[in-house]
Amino acid sequence: MNRFGKIIFYLVIFAAAFALDLRAESVVATIDAEVAADHSAAAPLVSMSAPTLFNLFGLSWLPVTNSMICTWIVAGLILVIVRVTTWKLSEVPGRGQNVMEALIEGWQDLMGNVLEPKVVKWVFPFAMTFFIFIVISNLTDLLPGVGSIGFVHEKPGAFLSVAHVGTPFFRPPTSDANLTVAMAGIFFVMGLYWAVRSNGFWGLIKHTFGVQVETNKYAYVPLMLLFIFIGIMESFSILFIRPVALALRLYGNIFGGETMLTMAMSQKSVFMAILLALPGYFFETVVCLLQAFVFAMLSVAFVGTMCPSHDEEHSH
């Protein structure tokens, strides 16, 4: 099959999957409307919390949500891709090795402009993992069947307790706040660890609260009070604002995109659904890629503010 034939083949497959997803979205929307009518309440098209699919061994404290299932699939997919592309490294790399090397070298160069070389070695594995995982997790929102195909009838079993009517099998991992908060928490803990490792404990205190400009002895006390106030604000930012901003920015954008696509594809008219969904798919693709880059780069930038270069420190 030539290149043009492959393109036509992939377009046909995608169109068929897209049509099936439209039908699935319509079924799920109808189910949600019927459930809402039975309970005399308006049910949201997309639940803010990830529904529980089943409880392991029937234990209520071991719930498995649809976002967890999708997270495991994404993690397994990443392991397979990395293993396949790096199975046989050679001086004349193939396509997969070329992509991985370009991605790694690009991020290393980008981080080298923000962090010291020793800090790059610490932060790079985390930032790179964040980026790859978030990109693939975000893009699952665009796959047909994710968020639209699921349980229709309640069928409790001994080993699995199936969740309520209309629960989809899969949900984009990053549209679950539990995951984004967990990633922000990892960044928070590791960021403080890298800051102490780079500056020392007292060095970090001095960097946060100390006077950062050259001055004479008469202006030192007023400046010291000013920089103590700035240090308090910086500490509040490090401890609360930055982790919350990282978690909520990613969650809000992906959850909002999922809701937008669900609304577009739940129209009664198939023509209107396609007309509204196609621009939404393009827009959401850009958002998925951009938000992964923003999360990783903000993590790097936040670490850079806590681990300044020695030249910068000496310039003060």
Sequence and secondary structure as in RCSB ss.txt:
>XXXX:A:sequence
MNRFGKIIFYLVIFAAAFALDLRAESVVATIDAEVAADHSAAAPLVSMSAPTLFNLFGLSWLPVTNSMICTWIVA
GLILVIVRVTTWKLSEVPGRGQNVMEALIEGWQDLMGNVLEPKVVKWVFPFAMTFFIFIVISNLTDLLPGVGSIG
FVHEKPGAFLSVAHVGTPFFRPPTSDANLTVAMAGIFFVMGLYWAVRSNGFWGLIKHTFGVQVETNKYAYVPLML
LFIFIGIMESFSILFIRPVALALRLYGNIFGGETMLTMAMSQKSVFMAILLALPGYFFETVVCLLQAFVFAMLSV
AFVGTMCPSHDEEHSH
>XXXX:A:secstr
  HHHHHHHHHHHHHHHHHHHHHHHHHHHHHHHHHHHHTTS   SS SS  EEEEGGG TTSEEEHHHHHHHHHH
HHHHHHHHHHTSS  SS  HHHHHHHHHHHHHHHHHHTTS HHHHHHHHHHHHHHHHHHHHHHHGGGSTTTTT B
  S    SS    STT BS   GGGSHHHHHHHHHHHHHHHHHHHHHHH HHHHHHHHHS  S   HHHHHHHHH
HHHHHHHHHHHIIIIIHHHHHHHHHHHHHHHHHHHHHHHHT SSHHHHHHHHHHHHHHHHHHHHHHHHHHHHHHH
HHHHHHS  HHHHHH 
